[in-house]
Amino acid sequence: MSEILEGINPELNDMIRRGQLSGKKITALHNLRIIVDRYAVNDYVSEEECSKLKDKYGAFPNVRSWGDYFQTEIASRYFEYSDEEFLKIVSTVRFDIIAAVKIFSGKSHEFFEQIELDAVSIMAIDSEIWTDDQAEKAHLNILMRYYIEMGLEKSEIPAEDEEWFLIFSENASVKAG
């Protein structure tokens, strides 16, 4: 367990001490960080920005990589969820990152522009009344942002993630149908 705790961002230490994260959640967060950082080429906070923050505040930020970002974001937003629900959220993030690589790799500049245009028009509408098509387009924009900001264009999907992705997709299709 100590190896797993070493893979947990220090921002989550208080939550762990308070018992807000079960062992299953901690393990899932550890694995999520590894997976996200395996794909992300760019840092969440650039080295230049980290240096500026250190100069200003005397310390580097704890949330520097995309793995740090997703780990702390998921933990702080969903810690009250059951282990099962929490693990589904973590799996969905993994799925979305792999999906972003699959969807956007090799696509034209025009494809990216169309996603952006669709999102701009949708964002003017209250999300509570989005159609399924509008929600899908908004989600596609989120995946595109991941793709661009994380530098996923340089990522390759390992065989183990390809297999996991297919199984996750099949299970999601069975549950939806």
C-alpha positions as a Markdown table, in Angstrom:
| # | Residue | x | y | z |
|---|---|---|---|---|
| 1 | Met | 0.0 | 0.0 | 0.0 |
| 2 | Ser | 2.9 | 2.4 | 0.6 |
| 3 | Glu | 3.9 | 2.2 | -3.1 |
| 4 | Ile | 0.3 | 3.2 | -4.0 |
| 5 | Leu | 0.3 | 6.0 | -1.5 |
| 6 | Glu | 3.5 | 7.4 | -3.0 |
| 7 | Gly | 1.5 | 7.6 | -6.3 |
| 8 | Ile | -1.1 | 9.8 | -4.7 |
| 9 | Asn | -0.9 | 13.5 | -5.0 |
| 10 | Pro | -0.1 | 15.2 | -1.7 |
| 11 | Glu | -3.1 | 17.4 | -2.1 |
| 12 | Leu | -5.2 | 14.3 | -1.2 |
| 13 | Asn | -3.4 | 13.5 | 2.0 |
| 14 | Asp | -5.9 | 15.3 | 4.2 |
| 15 | Met | -8.8 | 13.4 | 2.5 |
| 16 | Ile | -7.0 | 10.1 | 3.1 |
| 17 | Arg | -6.3 | 11.0 | 6.8 |
| 18 | Arg | -10.0 | 11.8 | 7.3 |
| 19 | Gly | -11.0 | 8.5 | 5.8 |
| 20 | Gln | -12.8 | 10.0 | 2.8 |
| 21 | Leu | -11.0 | 7.8 | 0.3 |
| 22 | Ser | -11.3 | 4.0 | 0.7 |
| 23 | Gly | -8.5 | 1.6 | -0.3 |
| 24 | Lys | -10.3 | 0.9 | -3.6 |
| 25 | Lys | -10.6 | 4.6 | -4.4 |
| 26 | Ile | -6.9 | 5.2 | -3.5 |
| 27 | Thr | -5.8 | 2.3 | -5.7 |
| 28 | Ala | -8.0 | 3.5 | -8.6 |
| 29 | Leu | -6.6 | 7.1 | -8.3 |
| 30 | His | -3.1 | 5.7 | -8.3 |
| 31 | Asn | -3.7 | 3.7 | -11.4 |
| 32 | Leu | -5.5 | 6.6 | -13.1 |
| 33 | Arg | -2.5 | 8.9 | -12.6 |
| 34 | Ile | -0.2 | 6.3 | -14.2 |
| 35 | Ile | -2.6 | 5.9 | -17.2 |
| 36 | Val | -3.1 | 9.6 | -17.7 |
| 37 | Asp | 0.5 | 10.4 | -17.5 |
| 38 | Arg | 1.4 | 7.6 | -19.9 |
| 39 | Tyr | -0.7 | 9.4 | -22.5 |
| 40 | Ala | -0.2 | 13.0 | -21.8 |
| 41 | Val | 2.8 | 14.5 | -23.5 |
| 42 | Asn | 2.2 | 18.1 | -22.2 |
| 43 | Asp | 2.1 | 19.0 | -18.5 |
| 44 | Tyr | -1.0 | 20.4 | -16.9 |
| 45 | Val | 1.2 | 23.3 | -15.6 |
| 46 | Ser | 4.2 | 24.0 | -17.8 |
| 47 | Glu | 7.7 | 24.1 | -16.4 |
| 48 | Glu | 7.8 | 27.9 | -17.1 |
| 49 | Glu | 4.6 | 28.4 | -15.1 |
| 50 | Cys | 5.8 | 26.2 | -12.3 |
| 51 | Ser | 9.0 | 28.3 | -12.0 |
| 52 | Lys | 6.9 | 31.5 | -11.9 |
| 53 | Leu | 4.7 | 30.0 | -9.2 |
| 54 | Lys | 7.7 | 28.9 | -7.2 |
| 55 | Asp | 9.2 | 32.4 | -7.5 |
| 56 | Lys | 5.9 | 34.0 | -6.4 |
| 57 | Tyr | 4.9 | 31.5 | -3.6 |
| 58 | Gly | 8.2 | 29.8 | -2.7 |
| 59 | Ala | 7.1 | 26.3 | -3.7 |
| 60 | Phe | 6.2 | 24.4 | -6.8 |
| 61 | Pro | 2.5 | 23.5 | -7.2 |
| 62 | Asn | 1.5 | 19.9 | -6.3 |
| 63 | Val | -0.8 | 19.6 | -9.3 |
| 64 | Arg | 1.7 | 19.7 | -12.2 |
| 65 | Ser | 0.8 | 16.7 | -14.5 |
| 66 | Trp | -2.4 | 15.8 | -16.1 |
| 67 | Gly | -2.4 | 12.7 | -13.9 |
| 68 | Asp | -2.2 | 15.0 | -10.9 |
| 69 | Tyr | -5.1 | 17.0 | -12.2 |
| 70 | Phe | -7.4 | 14.1 | -12.9 |
| 71 | Gln | -6.5 | 12.4 | -9.7 |
| 72 | Thr | -7.2 | 15.4 | -7.5 |
| 73 | Glu | -10.3 | 16.5 | -9.5 |
| 74 | Ile | -11.9 | 13.1 | -9.3 |
| 75 | Ala | -11.1 | 12.6 | -5.7 |
| 76 | Ser | -12.4 | 16.0 | -4.5 |
| 77 | Arg | -15.6 | 15.9 | -6.6 |
| 78 | Tyr | -16.6 | 12.3 | -6.1 |
| 79 | Phe | -15.2 | 11.0 | -2.8 |
| 80 | Glu | -18.7 | 10.7 | -1.4 |
| 81 | Tyr | -19.7 | 8.2 | -4.1 |
| 82 | Ser | -19.7 | 4.5 | -3.5 |
| 83 | Asp | -16.6 | 2.6 | -4.5 |
| 84 | Glu | -18.5 | 1.1 | -7.4 |
| 85 | Glu | -19.7 | 4.5 | -8.7 |
| 86 | Phe | -16.2 | 6.0 | -8.1 |
| 87 | Leu | -14.6 | 3.2 | -10.1 |
| 88 | Lys | -17.0 | 3.8 | -13.0 |
| 89 | Ile | -16.0 | 7.5 | -13.1 |
| 90 | Val | -12.3 | 6.6 | -13.1 |
| 91 | Ser | -12.9 | 4.1 | -15.9 |
| 92 | Thr | -14.8 | 6.7 | -17.9 |
| 93 | Val | -11.9 | 9.1 | -17.7 |
| 94 | Arg | -9.6 | 6.3 | -19.0 |
| 95 | Phe | -12.1 | 5.5 | -21.8 |
| 96 | Asp | -12.3 | 9.2 | -22.8 |
| 97 | Ile | -8.6 | 9.7 | -23.1 |
| 98 | Ile | -8.2 | 6.6 | -25.2 |
| 99 | Ala | -11.3 | 7.7 | -27.2 |
| 100 | Ala | -9.8 | 11.1 | -27.8 |
| 101 | Val | -6.7 | 9.5 | -29.3 |
| 102 | Lys | -8.8 | 7.2 | -31.5 |
| 103 | Ile | -11.2 | 10.0 | -32.7 |
| 104 | Phe | -8.7 | 12.8 | -33.3 |
| 105 | Ser | -5.5 | 11.2 | -34.5 |
| 106 | Gly | -4.9 | 12.0 | -38.1 |
| 107 | Lys | -8.0 | 14.3 | -38.5 |
| 108 | Ser | -7.9 | 17.4 | -40.6 |
| 109 | His | -7.8 | 21.0 | -39.3 |
| 110 | Glu | -11.3 | 21.4 | -40.7 |
| 111 | Phe | -12.6 | 18.5 | -38.5 |
| 112 | Phe | -11.2 | 20.3 | -35.4 |
| 113 | Glu | -12.8 | 23.6 | -36.5 |
| 114 | Gln | -16.2 | 22.0 | -37.0 |
| 115 | Ile | -16.1 | 20.5 | -33.5 |
| 116 | Glu | -15.2 | 23.9 | -32.1 |
| 117 | Leu | -18.0 | 25.6 | -34.1 |
| 118 | Asp | -20.6 | 23.0 | -32.9 |
| 119 | Ala | -19.5 | 23.6 | -29.3 |
| 120 | Val | -19.7 | 27.3 | -29.5 |
| 121 | Ser | -23.3 | 27.2 | -30.7 |
| 122 | Ile | -24.2 | 24.5 | -28.1 |
| 123 | Met | -22.7 | 26.4 | -25.1 |
| 124 | Ala | -25.2 | 29.1 | -25.6 |
| 125 | Ile | -28.0 | 26.7 | -24.6 |
| 126 | Asp | -28.7 | 25.6 | -21.1 |
| 127 | Ser | -27.2 | 22.1 | -20.7 |
| 128 | Glu | -30.4 | 20.9 | -19.0 |
| 129 | Ile | -32.3 | 21.1 | -22.3 |
| 130 | Trp | -29.6 | 19.7 | -24.6 |
| 131 | Thr | -30.7 | 17.0 | -27.0 |
| 132 | Asp | -28.7 | 13.8 | -27.1 |
| 133 | Asp | -27.0 | 15.1 | -30.3 |
| 134 | Gln | -26.0 | 18.4 | -28.6 |
| 135 | Ala | -24.7 | 16.5 | -25.5 |
| 136 | Glu | -22.6 | 14.3 | -27.8 |
| 137 | Lys | -21.2 | 17.3 | -29.6 |
| 138 | Ala | -20.4 | 19.0 | -26.3 |
| 139 | His | -18.6 | 15.8 | -25.1 |
| 140 | Leu | -16.7 | 15.6 | -28.4 |
| 141 | Asn | -15.5 | 19.1 | -27.7 |
| 142 | Ile | -14.2 | 18.1 | -24.3 |
| 143 | Leu | -12.4 | 15.1 | -25.8 |
| 144 | Met | -10.9 | 17.5 | -28.4 |
| 145 | Arg | -9.7 | 19.8 | -25.6 |
| 146 | Tyr | -8.0 | 16.8 | -23.9 |
| 147 | Tyr | -6.4 | 15.8 | -27.2 |
| 148 | Ile | -5.0 | 19.3 | -27.8 |
| 149 | Glu | -4.1 | 20.3 | -24.3 |
| 150 | Met | -2.6 | 17.0 | -23.2 |
| 151 | Gly | -0.6 | 16.6 | -26.5 |
| 152 | Leu | -2.4 | 13.3 | -27.2 |
| 153 | Glu | -1.4 | 13.5 | -30.9 |
| 154 | Lys | 1.9 | 12.0 | -30.0 |
| 155 | Ser | 0.3 | 9.1 | -28.0 |
| 156 | Glu | 0.0 | 5.5 | -29.1 |
| 157 | Ile | -2.5 | 3.2 | -27.5 |
| 158 | Pro | -0.8 | 0.1 | -26.0 |
| 159 | Ala | -2.3 | -3.3 | -26.7 |
| 160 | Glu | -3.5 | -3.6 | -23.0 |
| 161 | Asp | -5.4 | -0.4 | -23.3 |
| 162 | Glu | -6.8 | -1.3 | -26.7 |
| 163 | Glu | -8.2 | -4.5 | -25.2 |
| 164 | Trp | -9.5 | -2.8 | -22.1 |
| 165 | Phe | -11.2 | -0.1 | -24.4 |
| 166 | Leu | -13.0 | -2.8 | -26.4 |
| 167 | Ile | -14.2 | -4.6 | -23.3 |
| 168 | Phe | -15.4 | -1.4 | -21.7 |
| 169 | Ser | -17.2 | -0.4 | -25.0 |
| 170 | Glu | -18.9 | -3.8 | -25.3 |
| 171 | Asn | -20.0 | -3.7 | -21.6 |
| 172 | Ala | -21.4 | -0.1 | -22.1 |
| 173 | Ser | -23.3 | -1.2 | -25.2 |
| 174 | Val | -24.8 | -4.2 | -23.4 |
| 175 | Lys | -25.9 | -2.0 | -20.5 |
| 176 | Ala | -27.3 | 0.7 | -22.8 |
| 177 | Gly | -29.2 | -1.8 | -25.0 |
